[in-house]
């Protein structure tokens, strides 16, 4: 490999949410979704160059920014975007909230496919709306969509928006063109607007290709808003840069108004330049990163199959977040998370954070150097083994 993903980047003591939140010196954090790798060299260089200027006032988003987004999605994903469709925003969570605000009124219902990213719940509730779950079906150690239930939920006159997560966090699914098309048809038929959170879109693995929802048909494109960002793939979440792509001018005007009502209409100069550098010069680095993370997943999965076979690891089609079934323990996932931290010094996410139907699972972040992964696996083995023995006593 040209890039060294085995290098340890010391993050302790940098006010890192991932590394500095619990106050422990010896916990391996495999929880929140950011990576322990340096970003692509081109991104780092762009930020350093801009920092050298020394003045950091309000920033203008140049035409070249939009051109970078358009080139990237056209070249890499076959998704043709027009400049006027793009609304920049500091992050995906503000984007979710603005779109829900724009496309609903209080007491409307918003469909989500649980277990799912925890901020979906807060974005819905904070806008006075009701969560309408379309639970994913867990069978044969993977998830599928209950389309009969989705049709029933979409037919509810109060259902106005569906939040689609693709690739899905935490289930690790990359929805197929056929699955996405069926979602699109159901939502069109019932006048349900699709909010597609595609933040993990660059992180897919062999046998699975990401399909932008808006690229499937003209009809779907006019009935959706797609949220994307280089933050996950290039490890720049702290630079706070994201985009909403919405082709329909009426919906886009509503969303733009909601962005301003929520007062999240400004972005920082480092984020603007980082996106341009990532999309214009970061493709080779990204491809090597994906190969490295996929190898981490194969090591993780093989370890569990051989040493912890009672804890099935779901297939990872996208994201860098492994989803592990811990139902053998017969205990809540929050207790599992807390015990692993306190007793084994390894931090994973309790599945209950993603909805009650995730409470038999934990989510494990695999985006770290191999040596950290192996140490984390050793600690998980000791923790799960001890808890399993207790559950059988």
C-alpha positions in Angstrom: 0.0 0.0 0.0 1.1 3.6 -0.7 -0.5 4.9 2.5 0.3 3.6 6.0 -2.9 2.9 7.9 -1.0 0.9 10.5 0.5 4.1 11.9 -0.8 5.1 15.4 -2.1 8.6 15.5 -2.1 9.7 19.2 -5.5 11.2 19.9 -5.7 11.1 23.6 -5.5 14.6 25.1 -6.7 16.3 21.9 -10.3 16.9 23.2 -11.3 14.0 21.1 -14.9 12.9 21.7 -13.9 9.3 20.9 -10.7 9.2 23.1 -11.3 11.8 25.8 -15.0 11.3 26.9 -14.7 8.9 29.8 -11.5 10.1 31.4 -9.9 6.7 31.4 -6.3 6.4 30.2 -6.4 2.8 29.2 -9.8 2.3 27.4 -9.7 1.4 23.7 -12.6 3.3 22.2 -14.4 1.4 19.4 -17.6 3.3 19.6 -18.4 6.7 18.0 -18.2 6.7 14.2 -14.9 8.5 13.5 -11.7 6.9 12.4 -8.3 6.7 14.0 -6.4 7.4 10.8 -5.0 10.7 9.5 -7.1 12.1 6.7 -5.9 11.9 3.1 -2.6 13.8 2.5 -4.2 16.3 0.1 -6.8 17.2 2.7 -4.2 17.7 5.4 -2.1 19.9 3.1 -5.1 22.0 2.2 -6.0 22.7 5.8 -2.4 23.4 6.8 -2.0 25.8 3.9 -5.2 27.7 4.8 -4.2 27.8 8.5 -0.9 29.5 7.5 -2.9 32.5 6.3 -3.8 33.3 9.9 -7.2 35.1 9.3 -10.3 33.0 9.8 -13.3 35.1 9.1 -16.6 34.2 7.5 -16.1 32.3 4.3 -17.6 32.3 0.9 -18.3 29.0 -0.8 -16.8 29.3 -4.3 -18.1 27.9 -7.6 -15.2 25.4 -7.5 -16.7 23.8 -4.4 -19.9 22.9 -6.3 -17.8 21.7 -9.2 -15.9 19.3 -6.9 -19.1 17.8 -5.6 -20.6 17.4 -9.1 -17.4 15.9 -10.6 -17.0 13.4 -7.7 -20.6 12.0 -7.8 -20.6 12.0 -11.5 -17.3 10.2 -11.9 -17.5 7.8 -8.9 -21.2 7.1 -8.7 -22.8 8.0 -12.0 -25.0 10.6 -10.3 -25.4 13.8 -12.3 -26.0 16.8 -10.1 -26.8 20.3 -11.0 -25.2 23.2 -9.1 -28.5 24.7 -8.1 -29.6 21.5 -6.4 -26.8 21.7 -3.8 -27.3 23.3 -0.4 -24.3 23.3 1.9 -24.7 22.9 5.7 -22.3 22.2 8.6 -23.4 18.6 9.2 -25.7 15.8 8.4 -27.6 16.1 11.7 -28.5 19.8 11.1 -29.4 18.7 7.6 -31.8 16.0 8.9 -33.4 18.4 11.2 -33.8 21.1 8.5 -35.4 18.7 6.0 -37.8 17.3 8.6 -38.8 20.8 9.6 -39.2 21.8 5.9 -41.4 18.9 4.9 -43.6 18.4 7.9 -45.7 20.2 10.5 -45.9 19.3 14.1 -47.7 16.0 14.7 -46.9 14.6 11.3 -45.3 11.2 11.2 -41.8 10.3 9.9 -41.0 6.7 8.9 -37.6 5.2 10.0 -36.2 1.7 9.6 -35.1 0.5 13.1 -32.5 -0.2 14.5 -31.1 3.0 13.0 -28.8 5.9 13.7 -29.9 7.5 17.0 -30.0 11.1 15.8 -32.9 10.2 13.5 -35.1 9.9 16.6 -34.0 13.3 18.0 -34.4 15.1 14.7 -38.0 13.9 14.5 -39.0 14.6 18.0 -37.3 18.0 18.1 -39.5 19.1 15.2 -42.7 18.0 17.1 -43.2 15.0 14.8 -44.0 11.4 15.6 -41.7 8.4 14.9 -43.4 5.8 12.7 -41.1 2.7 12.8 -40.8 0.3 9.9 -38.6 -2.3 11.7 -36.1 -4.2 9.7 -36.5 -7.9 9.7 -33.6 -9.8 11.3 -33.2 -13.3 9.9 -30.3 -15.6 9.0 -27.9 -13.1 10.5 -28.8 -10.2 8.2 -31.5 -7.6 7.8 -34.2 -7.1 5.1 -37.0 -4.6 4.7 -40.5 -5.5 5.6 -42.2 -4.0 2.5 -45.7 -5.0 3.6 -45.3 -3.1 6.8 -43.7 -0.2 4.9 -46.7 0.0 2.6 -49.0 0.1 5.6 -47.0 2.8 7.3 -46.7 4.9 4.2 -50.4 4.8 3.7 -51.0 6.5 7.0 -52.2 10.0 6.0 -50.0 11.6 8.7 -46.9 10.0 7.2 -45.1 12.8 5.3 -41.4 11.8 5.3 -39.3 8.6 5.3 -35.7 8.8 6.4 -33.7 6.3 4.4 -30.2 5.2 5.7 -28.0 3.9 2.9 -25.6 2.4 3.7 -27.5 1.5 6.8 -26.1 2.4 10.2 -25.8 0.1 12.3 -27.1 -2.9 10.2 -24.3 -2.6 7.7 -26.6 -3.2 4.7 -26.1 -1.5 1.4 -29.5 -1.5 -0.1 -29.8 -2.9 -3.7 -31.3 -1.0 -6.6 -34.3 -3.2 -6.4 -34.8 -2.5 -2.7 -34.4 1.2 -3.2 -36.7 1.2 -6.2 -39.5 -0.5 -4.2 -39.0 2.1 -1.4 -39.2 4.9 -4.0 -42.4 3.5 -5.5 -44.1 3.1 -2.2 -43.2 6.6 -1.1 -44.3 8.1 -4.4 -47.6 6.3 -4.3 -48.3 7.7 -0.9 -46.9 11.2 -1.2 -44.1 10.5 1.3 -41.0 12.5 0.8 -37.7 10.6 1.0 -34.9 12.0 3.1 -31.8 9.9 2.1 -29.0 9.9 4.6 -26.1 8.7 2.5 -23.1 9.9 4.6 -21.4 6.4 4.6 -21.8 6.1 0.8 -18.1 5.9 0.0 -17.5 3.0 2.4 -18.8 -0.1 0.6 -17.0 -3.4 0.1 -16.6 -6.1 -2.5 -19.9 -7.3 -4.0 -21.9 -4.2 -2.9 -22.1 -0.9 -4.8 -23.8 2.2 -3.4 -26.6 3.5 -5.5 -27.6 7.2 -4.9 -31.4 7.1 -4.3 -31.9 10.2 -6.4 -30.1 8.6 -9.4 -32.7 5.8 -9.9 -35.3 7.8 -11.8 -36.5 11.3 -12.5 -39.6 10.7 -10.4 -37.6 9.7 -7.3 -35.1 12.5 -7.8 -38.0 15.0 -7.6 -39.3 13.4 -4.4 -36.2 13.3 -2.2 -33.4 15.2 -0.6 -30.0 13.4 -0.4 -27.6 14.2 2.4 -23.9 13.5 1.9 -20.5 14.5 3.3 -16.9 13.5 3.0 -16.7 13.5 6.8 -17.0 9.7 7.4 -14.8 8.5 4.4 -12.1 11.1 4.9 -12.3 11.4 8.8 -13.1 15.2 8.8 -16.3 15.3 10.9 -14.8 18.0 13.0 -14.5 20.3 10.0 -18.3 20.3 9.7 -19.1 20.3 6.0 -22.0 18.5 4.4 -24.4 18.9 1.5 -28.1 18.5 0.8 -28.9 17.7 -2.8 -32.5 18.4 -3.7 -33.7 18.7 -7.4 -37.2 19.8 -6.8 -37.2 23.6 -6.5 -40.2 23.9 -4.3 -38.9 21.4 -1.7 -35.4 22.9 -2.0 -36.8 26.4 -1.2 -38.5 25.0 1.9 -35.3 23.3 3.0 -33.3 26.4 2.4 -35.7 28.4 4.5 -35.5 25.8 7.3 -31.7 25.9 7.2 -32.0 29.6 7.8 -34.7 29.3 10.5 -32.4 26.8 12.3 -29.5 29.2 11.8 -27.1 26.6 10.4 -26.4 28.3 7.1 -22.7 29.1 7.6 -19.7 26.7 7.2 -16.1 27.1 8.1 -13.2 27.7 5.6 -11.4 24.5 6.5 -14.4 22.4 5.7 -14.9 24.0 2.3 -11.3 23.4 1.3 -11.1 19.9 2.8 -14.1 18.8 0.8 -12.5 20.1 -2.4 -9.2 18.4 -1.7 -10.9 15.1 -0.8 -13.1 15.0 -3.9 -10.4 16.3 -6.3 -7.3 14.5 -5.0 -8.3 11.9 -2.4 -9.7 9.0 -4.5 -6.6 6.8 -4.5 -6.2 7.2 -0.7 -9.9 6.3 -0.2 -9.6 3.1 -2.2 -6.7 2.0 -0.1 -8.6 2.9 3.1 -11.6 0.8 2.0 -9.3 -2.2 1.4 -7.7 -1.8 4.8 -11.0 -1.5 6.7 -12.4 -4.5 4.8 -9.4 -6.5 5.9 -10.1 -5.4 9.5 -13.6 -6.6 9.1 -12.5 -10.0 7.8 -10.0 -10.3 10.8 -12.8 -9.3 13.2 -15.3 -11.7 11.7 -12.8 -14.6 11.6 -11.9 -14.0 15.3 -15.5 -14.1 16.4 -16.3 -17.2 14.3 -13.3 -19.1 15.8 -13.3 -17.8 19.4 -16.7 -16.3 20.1 -19.1 -18.3 17.8 -22.1 -17.6 20.0 -21.8 -13.9 19.1 -22.6 -13.7 15.4 -21.1 -10.8 13.4 -23.4 -9.6 10.7 -22.1 -9.2 7.1 -20.6 -5.8 6.6 -21.6 -4.5 3.2 -21.0 -0.8 4.1 -19.8 1.6 6.8 -17.0 0.6 9.2 -19.3 -0.4 12.0 -19.7 -4.1 12.9 -23.0 -5.2 14.4 -22.7 -8.1 16.8 -25.5 -10.2 18.1 -25.1 -10.6 21.9 -28.5 -12.3 22.6 -26.7 -15.3 24.1 -26.1 -13.2 27.2 -29.7 -12.5 27.9 -29.0 -9.0 29.2 -29.5 -5.5 28.0 -26.9 -3.9 25.7 -26.3 -0.9 27.9 -25.2 -3.2 30.7 -22.9 -4.9 28.2 -21.4 -1.6 27.1 -20.8 -0.5 30.7 -19.2 -3.7 31.8 -16.9 -3.9 28.8 -15.7 -0.4 29.7 -15.3 -0.9 33.4 -14.0 -4.4 33.5 -12.2 -4.9 30.1 -11.3 -1.3 29.1 -12.9 -1.5 25.7 -15.8 0.8 24.6 -18.4 -0.3 22.1 -21.9 1.1 21.5 -25.0 -0.4 23.1 -27.4 -1.4 20.4 -30.4 0.0 22.4 -29.1 3.5 21.3 -30.5 2.7 17.8 -33.9 1.7 19.0 -35.4 -1.0 21.3 -35.0 -3.7 18.6 -31.3 -3.2 18.7 -31.0 -4.1 22.4 -29.5 -7.6 21.7 -26.6 -6.1 19.8 -23.5 -4.0 20.1 -21.9 -1.8 17.5 -18.1 -1.9 17.1 -16.0 0.6 15.2 -13.4 -1.1 13.0 -11.8 2.0 11.6 -8.5 1.8 13.4 -4.9 0.6 12.9 -4.6 -3.2 13.0 -2.7 -3.3 16.3 -5.5 -1.4 18.1 -8.1 -3.8 16.5 -6.2 -6.9 17.7 -5.9 -5.5 21.3 -9.6 -4.6 21.2 -10.5 -8.1 20.1 -8.5 -9.6 23.0 -10.4 -7.4 25.4 -13.8 -8.2 23.8 -13.0 -11.9 24.0 -12.2 -11.7 27.8 -15.3 -9.6 28.4 -17.8 -11.7 26.4 -16.4 -14.9 27.7 -16.7 -13.8 31.3 -20.3 -12.6 30.8 -21.3 -15.8 29.0 -20.0 -17.9 31.9 -21.9 -15.8 34.4 -25.1 -16.1 32.3 -24.9 -19.9 32.5 -24.1 -20.1 36.2 
